[in-house]
Amino acid sequence: MFKALVVSKDEESGKTSATVEEMDADRLPAGDVTVAVEYSTVNYKDGLCIGPGGGLVRTYPHVPGIDFAGTVEASEDDRYKPGDKVVLTGWRVGEVHWGGYAQKARVKADWLVPLPDGLDTRQAMAVGTAGFTAMLAVMALEDHGLKAGDGPVLVTGAAGGVGSVATAILAHLGHEVAGVTGRPETAEYLKSLGASRIVAREEINEPVKRPLEAETWAACVDAVGGAMLARVLGQMSYGGSVAAVGLAGGAALPATVIPFLLRGVNLLGIDSVMQPFDNRVRAWDRIARDLPMDKLEAMVQPAGLSDLPQLGADILKGQVKGRVVVDVNA
């Protein structure tokens, strides 16, 4: 028997409810590897899956949790053996497949990554999908030529999970970081992560008035999308790149092609769900090397399984700062 957060749906009303329940291991889904989960975390998708579903959950009852880290308990795949430390993000685990809000999980071996040297399972979940995505964004900007000293790098949604980790990584790598936030009370938090400038959301969240503005940013990690992304594109320096990682401000992009044609701006799409194994390993190795652990710890708030229903609601309202680490055994 093990504990899990189980989301159920009333077929008549369509309403969902989430409770911590005791489950039998026989109910775990099919998979090659059974993992004793130690930690998970909370992402925006988790909030949807705990609550209304957001079209992500196919069948109920359901165990959410798109991330987890733990120890292999049993394996039918030669790549993993009992005792190995592993981490999982993406692959629609926690959405279509039962996820990490449980003391046990069973998944395909292809979805796992060995925990890199220098990280423990708690730190891995302080990183989670948000931090993994942030590192993918930084790597993409570097692959398109970004170097320390090129100019200020903008991070939108900077106080959120992706933004917090991106800010800390970029500052550690020697970049001048400008953090955009709509919550003035997070300014000192962002400065502690390495942001040298705080940009109020209202300064940059207007629809595009001119297709090009002054060349301001060497690069950008954008978690907002919508009108803010459109505005940022017109403020990029020549040849600069924007790594798009989210759509908190909307999926529409009310922009023109002028920044691409006259300034050679690059808009880079970042997907963390279906990343191939080799790039996952590359990103996790970079995280272990280039994310300061003291900055990571400053982002963390601890939680247990029973805290998840409230945290799921909070993250959908934009009320979660930094990273939540869920101890599923607490």
N, C-alpha and C positions, 0 to 999 in steps of 0.2 A: 504494500500500500504506500501511496505517496500523496502529498498535497499538491493541488493545482487550483489556479483561478479559472473557473468554468463560466463561460457566458452562455446563457440560455435565451431562447426567444419564444414569446407567447404568440402562437400562430394567429390567434383571433385579433389581438390588439396590435401585433407587430412590434411591441416593446421588448427590449432586451434587459436582462439583469445579470449581474456578475457576482459570484460568491466563491469563497474558498471552500473546496470540497476534498474529501479523501477519495482517491481513485485506486483501482487495481491496475497493475502493470499490463494486464491482458488487454486493456482498452487503448494502449498506445498504438498509433498508426504503424503501418509497415515501414521498414527501413533497414539499412545495413548495420547501423551503429546505434547503440543505446548509451546515452550520456547521463551521468549524474550531474544535474545542473547545480551550479553554485551561485551564479549571479545572472541577472538580466538587467534591462534598463527600460526607459519609457521614451518613445518617439511619437510623433504626430499620428502615424499609422496605428500605433498601439491604442491611442486615444479613440480612434475611429472603431477599432475592432472590439475594444472593451465596451463601447457605447453603441451608437447607432449602426455600426458596421461599415458605413461608407461604401457599400458595394464590394468590399474586399472579402468578407466572409461568405463562403458558399453554403456551408451546412452548420447546423447547431445540433447539440451543444458543441462548444468550441473552446479551445485553450489558446489564447493570444500569446504575444511575445515574439517580436520579429528578430530579437537578438538573444543569444545566451552564450555563456562560457562555463566550462566544467571539465569533468574527468570522464574519459571513456570507461564504461562499465562492462560492455560486451560489444564485440565487433565480428561481423562476417566478412570484412574487407581487410586485406593484408596491409593496407596503408596505416591502419590504426589498431592498437592493441590496448587491453585494459590498463589503466593508469596514465595513458596519454592525456595531456591537457590540450583542449581544443576550443575554438571559438567559431560561432556561426552568426552571419548576418545575411539578410536577403533571401533569395530563392523562393519568395512568397511563403516562407515559414512564418507562422503566426497569423497568416491570412487564409490561405487555402489549406495548408498543412498545420497540424498542431505545433505550438511554439514553446517558448521558454519560460512562460509563467507557471512553472511546475518544477517539482524536484527531480523529475525524470523527463527525458525527451528521446524520441527515436526518429532518426533522419537518415537520408542517403549520405553515404561517405563522401560523394562528390561535393556536397554542400559545406563540408567542414574545412577549416584551415588549422594547421598546428599552431598552437600559441607560440608566438615568437619569443626568443630569449630576451629577457629584460622586462617582460610584462607578466603580472600574475592575473588570475581570472577576474579579480575585482577591478583592476586597472583596465582590463580589456573591455569591461562593461561600462566603465566610466567613459571610455571611448565610444563603443557601440557603433551602430549605423551612422549616427550623426558625425562622430569623429572620423570614421572610416570614409564617409562622403567628403568631409572637409579635406582629408589628405588626398583623396582622388582629385579634388578640385585644385589643390596646390600643385600636385604633380602635373596636371594638365596645363596649368599656367606656365610651369617651368619648361615643359616640353615645347611650349610655344614661345620660349625665349625669355621669360621673366627671370631677372637676376636682382639680387639685393643692390640697392642704389639706383634702380631705374626710375624711382619716383614713388609716390604714395599709392598704397593698395587699399581699395575700399572693400569693406565687408558689410553687407546689408543684413538686417536681422541679427546684428552682432551679439546680442545677449542670449539668443537661442542656442540650442545644442550645437548645430553645425557652425554657427557664427562664432561661438565661444572658442571652440577648438581651432577653427581657422585663424582667429585672431592670435591665439597663443603660438601656433606653429609659425605663422608668418613673422611675428615679432621675434621669435627665437632664431629664425633664419636671417634676421637682419633687415627686414623690411619696415618701412614706416607705414603703420596701419591706421586707417581712419574707420571707426566703427559707427554704423548707422543704427540708431535705436529710437523707438517711440516712447521709451520709458526712461525719463531723466534720472530716476533713482538708481539706474544701473551704470551710470557713468563711472563711478569709482571702481566698480567691479571690472568694467572693461579696461580701465587704465591699469588695474592690477594684472590683467592678462597680457598687457603689452601695447594696448592701443595708445597712440600718441595724440589722437584727435578724436573728438566725439562730434558726430554730425546728427542733428535733430532730424527725425524722419520727415517732418513737414518741410524741411529745406529742400528735399530731393524727391518728394512723393507727388509732384505735380505732373499732369500730362505734358507731353512734349510741346513746347511753344516754338522752338526753332530746331531744325534737324541737327545742327551742330552748335555746341557751346564751346567755351574755352577748354583746351586740353588740360584736364585736371588729374586724371587717374592713370597710372601705368597698367593697372590690372584691377579686377574686381572678382570677389566671390559673392554671388547674389543668391540669397535664399528667399527673395520676395517675389520677383517676377512682376508682371503687370506694368502699371504706369511707371513705377520706380525703375525697373529694368530699362524701359524705353528711354527714360531721362538719362540714365547712366551711360547708355550707348553713345549718346551725343556728347558726353563729357570725357570720353576716353582719349588718351594720347594716341598719336599715330602708331599703328601696328599693335596697339594694346589688346588684351584679351579679357573677356568676361566669362567666368565659369558659372553656368546657371545650375543651381542645385535644388531650387524649390519654387513654390508658387503661393506663398502665404498671402501675397497681394493680388492674386488672380492669375488665371491662365492666359488671358488675352494679352497680346503684345502690341499696343498702339504706337508703333514705331515706323520709321522710314528706312529704306536701304542706304540712305546717304552716308551714315558712318562707315558702312562696309565698303562703299565704293570710293569715297574720298579720303578716308583715313586708314583703310585696310584693317578695320577692327574685326576681331574674331569673337564669335559667340560660340562657346564650347558647352555642349550638353553633357552633364555628369549623371550617369546612372550607376547606382550602387547595388541594385538587386541582382542583375545577371552578369556581373563582372566575371571574366574568366579567372581561373585559379591562379595563374602566374602573376597577374596584376594584383590580385588580392594579397598574395604573399609579399609582393613588392611594397604595397601600401602598408601592410602591417609591420614590415621591417622598418619602413620609414617612420611610422608612428613610434615604435620602440626607440628609435634614434633621435627624432626631431621634435617630439612633443614633451616639453618639460613636465616631469611628474609632479612638481610642486604646484605648477599652474593647473594641471589636471585635477589635483586634489581640491583646489580652491573652487572648482566648478561643481563639486559633488554634493548632493543631498541624499542621505540614505533612506531606504524604504523597505517594507516587507510586502508580502502578497496581499495582506488585508488593506494596505494603503492604495492599491492600484485603482479601484473604482473611482476614488476621488481624484487621483493624479491624472487618470485618463480624461476626466471632465476638465480639469485645470489646463492640460496642455492644449486642448481644443480651443480654449479661450485665450491662449497666449500668456498664461499665468505661471508657466514653469521656466525658471531661470537656470541656465547651465545644464548640468547632467544629473539624472537620477540613477542611482545604483540600487537595484532591488536584490536583497539577500533573500532568496527563495526558501532558505532554511531557518530564517529568523523566527 
